Amino acid sequence: MRVVPMEYGKLLSASTTSSLWNPRRKLLKAHNFKFRIEAQTHRTSQVGIAKPTNLTHLDIQGFDWPSPTDEIPFWKKQFPSWDVNSELPSQQTKDSKLMDIVHVTAEMAPIAKVGGLGDVVTGLARACLSRGHTVHIMLPFYECIQKHQINNLTLITTYNSYHDGNWIPTNAYHGQVSGIPVIFIEPSNQFFKGHQVYGGSYNELEAYLFFSRACLEWMQVTGTQPDIIHVHEWQVGALPILYWDMYHYLSLKKPRIVLTIHNMEHYGECRQEQLSMCGLDGSLYATFDKAVDDRTVGHNPERLSLLKGGIVYSNAVVTVSPTYLKETLCSGWLSSTLLRNHDKYFGIVNGIDTTMWNPSTDVFLPSNFDVKNSEGKKLCKYYVQRGLGLTSGDHLTETTLKVPLVICITRLVAQKGLHLITHAIKQVEELGGQMIILGKASDHRVEREFEDLADSLNQGPSIRILLMYSEELSHLLYAAADIVLVPSMYEPCGLAQIIGMRYGAVPVVRKTGGLADTVFDIDDQSNHEMANGFVFEGIDEASLNFALDRAFACYRNKPEEWNCIVKKVMKMDNSWNITAGKYIEIYESVAAS
């Protein structure tokens, strides 16, 4: 697997022409570092680096350090290829009861990733594979998918699937991505055409209705009978309905359905006639106990919600943290539906792929590090500071390293606390720190606001706003950061704080959803063992200030305590294996006997 960036926008006017990735090579040569290369199937290299003990005394004039005036920004340079196909944990104990699991999803990292959904699907699937289960992912064959990222891509089935009175010729391909078997569904009509995962010229909702039925039709045509069909988000919310009201009466008897809701904000509003396009009578589902959208009751016309239908018809429903589960039972337009189905509703915190997110082997870093030898993190910090023009000079000094570096990697949408992010810029600057924001806005007004901020601040000494998405740069920023900021208004789970901790960045978060389940305040004496960051509860600027002030004071005035926090967060096990075990328990509880 090559990790390919999905880049939007620009910070600097620069060519995207590839160049050699020299910093690691020059670092190794300049300091006589020891390294080893392990040859593995499908993998280029794994580098373990022995770091010097005192970086602040190194003369760095001979290094190929980046600069903001470089023709090619440092995050766009050519990195070593990174294939995790062979990296399923071989030492993982296999489960005693093994199952056949099929994930049906609109996203999968890295080939069809828009947000955290893609990361979750890939991470959970890989974890279950490592525990001995049979796992496949079913994914639309988007036109934008880079075929070179798929290993052993083969056409395996040609069949017809129903849509709006017609049977559409459809191809099913098999391939491997990140070590996971994937079935790609490709209809012969215009569905899933375009240059990105979402936003093609076709009707998105109708395309996913087709995809939901096409997956079940493929199982019927091929005689595939998994134990569990695990569906994700509203896009495939119709699949549980189609299964229990149609395909279970045909040949599919064995599967049971698990639905994961990653974000309740997206509900899949659907007209009755649109649901009818997949072969169901849409009018039958416009009832309170099935799929009517409660917000439209009494309106003309009333609408359906695919997400609500998925909740009602699934054997188990999971959301991505226990606190978000409680929040969604107490408020929101789906709370009454969830309360009626609370006996099958579970909250499980997401994990992260600790192979992909591993500072000791990460190919995007100029210097690797781990909890036992974290000196390489200082080099990563200075590398980013040099590349973005946040420092100058030819020597890595104590003064440079002592400036707290805050990162915020996020979608620039209201959910993420935009007013707190913009306020944090001012507060970090007043506290004498540095801040880097990496994100992309979908709303043009928000984008213009951040463009104006970037124009006024990006030439200064402390703030950089990068209005784009880059997989490579996100790895570099996590490795460079002292603090990772996540000030969300609500957050079903959140991955930034978990990834940040893996790379030794201490989290500053608002207490909501999965943030409340993964970050615990350092000053909470009643929960000292769990304490691992700085937490605030209000949605106002003063609450954020209090958390940032405490974090900066600890960083500057209590270095030994800060280092203990860094080591603590890096040691935390947020891998998918623990999370996968909880999913397996749910699978077992609903599987047909």
VENMO-V294087 format. One record per helix or strand. SS is the DSSP state (H for helix, E for strand). FROM is the first residue (numbers start at 1). TO is the last residue. Records with the same first field share a line. If there is no record, write none. Layout:
SS = FROM-TO, FROM-TO
//
This chain:
H = 23-31, 55-57, 74-76, 116-130, 147-149, 204-222, 234-245, 247-249, 272-276, 282-285, 294-296, 306-313, 322-330, 335-340, 342-344, 375-387, 398-402, 414-416, 418-430, 444-457, 471-480, 496-502, 513-518, 525-527, 541-557, 559-571, 576-590
E = 40-40, 43-43, 59-59, 100-105, 108-108, 112-112, 134-140, 151-163, 166-177, 180-187, 228-232, 256-261, 269-270, 292-292, 304-305, 316-319, 345-347, 352-352, 395-395, 405-409, 434-439, 463-467, 483-486, 506-510, 521-521, 533-536, 575-575
//
